[in-house]
Amino acid sequence: MCIRDRVSTQSTWGYYNSMKAKDGAIYGMLSGLTAFLLFGGINVMNKYLYMNTKITPTHIAYWGGLFLFFCNLAICIFSKVSLFDVKKEDAGFLMLRALFGSIGSILTTLQFSLLTLTKGQAIFFTYPIWASVNAYIFLKEKLSKYDIIAIVSAFIGVLLIIFNPFSGAKGDSADKNTLLGVISGILGTFTFSLGDLCVRVMPNVPATIIPAYLGLLLAIFSGTSLLIEGNNSEILTSYTLVPVSVIIIIGIVWVASYFFLTKAFQLEKAGRIALLTYSQMLVAAFTDLVIFGASIHFLDMIGIFLIVGSNFAIVLLKFMGVIQSQLTLIITLQKKKKKKKKKKV
């Protein structure tokens, strides 16, 4: 059975056209927004480690993978859920999600080590486009005109921030290997979107099992990479109290982020959840202004407004749809009651 057939037959618990489906969609959007805001916080902590220590992104990916696996394993044991309690039709997609997610993490890790943070983040913000296109091809998910307008406006907002000529960014001068970094970034973002697409077709798999397999495979891949690289005394001396504490916080936040991200893709369209990626710009702007003391130009403010506004508009439209459904249901019930009273009379 192909992916689009699975989605059409499951119909996401069989109530796409019911009020319950719309309620679930709101929870999905809120879960996605929470996940991406948490990912934005992780980016800030990663930036701190890159600026103040010799710890590499591969190290962070390794520890993050271990946290993902063991924390979710502990939750499964506490909840009396087995990691092997997966249906045969979901097992293949579970492995693909772990594989694509791990490859995406490694490639984007390589990307940020080769490019400036600004350019690397710019490439990652093409994620909603890949997710929407893949969802259209494999899941037959159709985006409304409001979704398309929101994606375009948010992407324009990103372009205003990234290519702002008044921002004073150093640009390519800090790039180590631009071509390899751009290629790894595009491939990493593309594989990330494929991994999240697999979550979409596993609505009944617990949200703790899916990240557990991702964490296990990520730890294996990044751990193998570290073994190949060998010991580096400069990196090992960076493991002092503060960096270790930051890594622990990153691991914990990673667990929460992937839990909410998994629930989001199980409840709402992939294209709409992917759009919420742009909410990370709000976290980045706030931290640059308050923590790192950077100045935000007028064009940056316009870009942030477009990004946040598009996210808010989608959630608001979905919420209004639920209210309309509830009102329709109330009116229908009242009409039925009146008909029953007339029949009794």
C-alpha positions in Angstrom: 0.0 0.0 0.0 1.5 3.4 -1.0 1.7 6.4 1.3 -1.2 8.3 -0.2 -3.5 5.2 0.1 -2.6 4.8 3.7 -3.5 8.4 4.5 -6.8 8.1 2.5 -7.8 4.9 4.2 -6.8 5.9 7.7 -8.2 9.5 7.1 -6.3 10.4 10.2 -8.4 8.4 12.6 -11.3 8.5 10.2 -12.7 11.9 11.1 -11.2 14.4 8.7 -14.6 15.8 7.9 -15.9 15.9 11.5 -15.6 18.6 14.1 -13.2 16.4 16.1 -10.8 16.5 13.2 -10.8 20.3 13.3 -10.2 20.3 17.0 -7.2 17.9 16.4 -5.9 20.2 13.8 -5.8 23.1 16.2 -3.9 20.9 18.7 -1.6 20.0 15.9 -0.9 23.6 15.0 -0.3 24.6 18.6 2.0 21.5 19.1 3.9 22.5 15.9 4.3 26.1 17.1 5.6 24.9 20.5 8.0 22.5 18.9 9.6 25.0 16.5 9.8 27.7 19.2 11.7 25.1 21.4 13.9 24.3 18.4 14.6 28.1 18.2 15.8 28.0 21.8 18.0 25.1 20.9 19.6 27.1 18.1 20.4 29.8 20.6 22.1 27.4 23.0 24.0 25.8 20.0 25.2 29.3 19.0 26.5 29.9 22.5 28.5 26.6 22.4 29.9 27.4 18.9 31.0 30.9 20.1 32.5 30.0 23.4 33.8 26.4 23.2 35.5 24.0 20.8 32.6 21.6 21.0 31.6 20.6 17.4 28.0 20.1 16.0 28.8 16.4 15.7 29.3 16.2 19.5 26.0 18.0 20.1 24.2 15.6 17.7 25.6 12.6 19.5 24.5 13.7 22.9 21.2 14.9 21.6 20.6 11.4 20.0 21.4 9.7 23.3 19.0 12.0 25.2 16.2 11.3 22.6 16.6 7.6 22.9 17.0 7.1 26.6 14.5 9.7 27.7 11.8 8.4 25.4 12.7 4.8 26.4 12.2 5.8 30.0 8.9 7.3 29.2 7.8 4.2 27.3 8.8 1.9 30.2 7.0 4.2 32.7 3.9 4.2 30.5 4.2 0.4 30.0 4.7 0.8 26.2 7.1 -1.4 24.3 9.3 0.1 21.6 8.5 -3.1 19.6 4.8 -2.6 19.9 4.5 -1.4 16.3 2.2 -2.7 13.6 3.9 -4.3 10.5 2.5 -1.6 8.2 4.1 1.1 10.5 7.5 -0.5 11.0 8.8 0.4 7.6 7.8 4.1 7.9 9.2 4.1 11.5 12.6 3.0 10.2 12.5 5.5 7.3 11.6 8.3 9.7 14.6 7.4 11.8 16.9 7.1 8.8 15.8 10.4 7.1 15.9 12.2 10.4 19.4 11.0 11.2 20.8 11.8 7.8 19.1 15.2 7.9 20.6 16.0 11.3 24.1 15.0 10.1 23.9 16.9 6.9 22.6 20.1 8.5 25.3 19.7 11.2 27.9 19.6 8.4 26.1 22.6 6.8 26.4 24.8 9.9 30.1 23.9 10.3 30.8 25.0 6.7 28.6 28.1 6.4 27.9 31.2 8.4 25.0 30.7 10.8 22.9 33.3 8.8 23.3 31.5 5.5 22.8 28.1 7.0 19.6 29.2 8.7 18.5 30.6 5.3 18.8 27.3 3.6 17.0 25.5 6.4 14.1 27.9 6.0 13.4 26.3 2.6 12.0 23.4 4.7 8.3 24.4 4.4 8.6 24.4 0.6 10.1 20.9 0.5 7.5 19.7 3.0 4.6 21.1 1.1 5.8 19.8 -2.2 6.5 16.3 -0.8 3.1 16.3 0.9 1.4 17.2 -2.3 3.3 14.5 -4.3 3.1 11.6 -1.8 0.0 12.4 0.4 -2.1 14.3 -2.1 -2.4 17.1 0.5 -3.9 20.2 -1.1 -3.1 23.6 0.3 -5.7 26.3 0.3 -5.0 29.7 -1.1 -4.6 31.0 2.4 -1.9 28.4 3.1 -0.1 29.4 -0.1 -0.3 33.1 0.7 1.0 32.4 4.2 4.0 30.4 2.9 4.9 33.1 0.3 4.6 36.0 2.8 6.6 34.2 5.5 9.3 33.3 2.9 9.4 36.9 1.8 9.9 37.9 5.4 12.8 35.5 5.7 14.4 37.0 2.6 14.0 40.5 3.9 15.9 39.5 7.1 18.6 37.4 5.4 19.4 39.7 2.5 18.9 43.0 4.3 21.7 45.2 2.9 21.6 47.4 6.0 22.1 44.5 8.5 25.9 44.6 8.4 26.3 40.8 8.0 29.7 39.6 6.9 28.2 37.3 4.3 30.5 34.9 2.4 33.7 36.1 4.1 33.2 33.6 7.0 32.3 30.7 4.7 34.8 27.8 4.8 33.4 25.8 1.9 30.3 27.4 0.4 29.5 24.9 -2.3 29.7 21.8 0.0 27.8 23.6 2.7 25.0 24.7 0.5 24.6 21.2 -1.0 24.7 19.5 2.4 22.2 22.0 3.7 19.7 21.5 0.8 20.0 17.7 1.0 19.7 17.8 4.8 16.6 20.0 4.7 15.0 17.8 2.0 15.6 14.6 4.0 14.3 16.2 7.1 11.0 16.9 5.3 10.8 13.3 4.1 11.3 12.1 7.7 8.5 14.3 9.0 6.3 13.1 6.1 6.7 9.5 7.4 5.3 10.7 10.8 2.2 11.9 9.0 1.3 8.4 7.9 1.7 6.9 11.4 -1.1 8.6 13.4 -1.5 5.7 15.8 2.1 5.2 16.8 2.8 6.7 20.3 4.7 10.0 20.1 7.5 8.7 22.3 8.3 5.6 20.1 9.0 7.6 16.9 11.7 9.9 18.4 13.3 7.0 20.3 14.3 5.3 17.1 15.4 8.6 15.6 17.6 9.2 18.6 19.1 5.7 18.5 20.1 5.9 14.9 21.4 9.5 15.2 23.6 8.5 18.2 25.0 5.5 16.2 25.7 7.7 13.1 27.2 10.6 14.9 29.1 8.3 17.3 30.6 6.5 14.4 31.7 9.8 12.9 33.3 10.8 16.2 35.3 7.5 16.3 36.5 8.2 12.8 37.6 11.7 13.7 39.5 10.4 16.8 40.1 12.2 20.1 40.7 15.9 20.2 42.2 17.3 23.4 41.0 20.8 22.7 37.4 19.6 22.4 37.6 17.4 25.5 38.9 20.3 27.6 35.8 22.3 26.6 33.6 19.9 28.6 33.5 22.1 31.7 30.5 22.7 34.0 28.8 25.4 32.0 29.0 23.7 28.5 28.0 20.3 30.0 25.0 22.0 31.7 24.0 23.6 28.3 24.3 20.3 26.5 22.0 18.6 29.1 19.5 21.4 28.7 19.7 21.0 24.9 19.0 17.3 25.3 16.0 17.8 27.5 14.5 20.5 25.2 15.2 18.2 22.2 13.1 15.5 23.8 10.2 17.9 24.3 10.6 19.4 20.8 10.4 16.1 19.0 7.5 15.0 21.1 5.4 18.1 20.1 6.7 17.9 16.5 5.6 14.2 16.3 2.1 15.1 17.6 1.8 18.0 15.3 2.5 16.0 12.1 0.1 13.3 13.4 -2.7 15.8 13.7 -2.4 18.4 10.9 -1.3 18.7 7.3 2.4 18.5 6.7 2.5 21.7 4.7 0.8 23.8 7.4 3.0 22.4 10.2 6.1 23.0 8.1 5.1 26.7 7.8 5.6 27.1 11.5 9.3 26.7 11.0 9.4 30.4 10.4 8.4 31.1 14.0 12.0 30.4 15.0 12.9 33.8 13.5 10.9 35.4 16.4 13.2 33.6 18.9 16.3 34.5 17.0 15.3 38.2 16.8 14.5 38.3 20.5 17.8 36.7 21.6 19.9 38.7 19.2 18.3 41.9 20.6 18.2 41.1 24.3 21.0 38.5 24.9 23.6 39.2 22.2 22.9 43.0 22.0 22.4 43.1 18.2 20.4 45.8 16.6 17.3 45.0 14.5 16.8 47.1 11.4 13.4 48.3 10.1 13.4 45.7 7.3 14.1 43.0 9.8 11.0 44.1 11.8 8.9 44.0 8.6 10.2 40.5 7.9 9.5 39.3 11.5 5.9 40.8 11.2 5.3 38.8 8.0 6.6 35.6 9.5 4.7 35.8 12.8 1.6 37.2 11.1 1.4 34.4 8.6 1.7 31.8 11.4 -0.9 33.6 13.5 -3.3 33.9 10.6 -3.3 30.1 9.9 -4.0 29.3 13.5 -6.7 31.9 13.7 -8.4 30.7 10.5 -8.3 27.1 11.8 -9.8 28.3 15.1 -12.6 30.2 13.4 -13.3 27.1 11.4 -13.8 25.1 14.6 -16.1 27.8 16.0 -18.2 27.8 12.8 -18.5 24.0 13.0 -19.6 24.2 16.6 -22.2 26.8 15.8 -23.5 24.7 12.9 -23.7 21.7 15.2 -25.7 23.7 17.8 -28.1 25.0 15.2 -28.6 21.5 13.7 -29.4 20.1 17.2 -31.8 22.9 17.9 -33.7 22.2 14.7 -33.9 18.5 15.5 -35.3 19.3 18.9 -37.9 21.6 17.4 -39.0 18.9 14.9 -39.3 16.4 17.7 -41.5 18.8 19.7 -43.7 19.4 16.7 -44.2 15.6 16.2 -45.2 15.1 19.8 -47.7 17.9 19.6 
